[in-house]
Amino acid sequence: MNIIIGAGIVLLFVIVISIRQINEYQRGVKFRLGRYAGMMSPGWRLVIPIFESMQKVDIRVKAVDVPDQEAITKDNISTQINAVIYYKVADASKAVIEVEDYRWAVSQLAQTTMRNVVGELELDELLADREAASARIKQIVDQLTDPWGIKVENVELKDVVLPEDMKRVIGKQAEAERERRSVVIKAQGEVEAANNLSKAAQTLNASPGSLHLRTLNTLNDLSSDQSNTVIFAIPLEVLRAFEAIGDMGKRG
């Protein structure tokens, strides 16, 4: 009887120490005598000591800050870039069996890929379209980590740091571009003003009385302010009319 009780106690003890809890955001990779024995879903699971072992894998999305990398663009300009890569474990068994440390491996792969992608782009392309560079990095890293059971969700380039002399050059270039645009806009305004004046002159010339009406309207506007001194220019047609009247008087 005592033997049965002792065996029961030992069996209960073995069961208790064999219980492993797997949380909802985890998966268990089970090994039996060193061989892969299958995946273990969330809940309480039995792992027999000595004969079996289990490694938990977190399958949540991870955000990894890729440290600053020195990279040279296609047009031979040195830059410093950093990024954030978002990925998750899609196949826990591959993440354990196919690669020793998938976290370190993904980080190293992202660093080398960033340098390679920047080397394929000119500086203007990199600064103007970071999204395209990020998409290219994501595509490469996702493809290369697929055998490890890793799914890359997104890659975001955070900063592109340029040397100080290059910043000054870009600043001068931007200033020159703004001045060029200012000159072009001013010239376009002068051309439009000249065209409008030409059209107005043609309109006034087509109607003989329009110029006199415009002159009278201008005089009316000036008369509202008593402090104005107005020099009235008599139209040539009026002077000729007075001249004709004078000639008729002399003949009479």
MOCOR-V895049 format. One record per helix or strand of 2 or more residues. SS is the DSSP state (alpha for helix, beta for strand). FROM is the first residue (numbers start at 1). TO is the last residue. If there is no record, write none. Layout:
<<SS & FROM & TO> <SS & FROM & TO>>
//
This chain:
<<alpha & 2 & 18> <beta & 19 & 22> <beta & 26 & 32> <beta & 35 & 40> <beta & 43 & 46> <beta & 52 & 58> <beta & 62 & 72> <beta & 78 & 89> <alpha & 92 & 97> <alpha & 102 & 119> <alpha & 123 & 128> <alpha & 130 & 148> <beta & 150 & 162> <alpha & 164 & 206> <alpha & 210 & 222> <alpha & 236 & 251>>
//
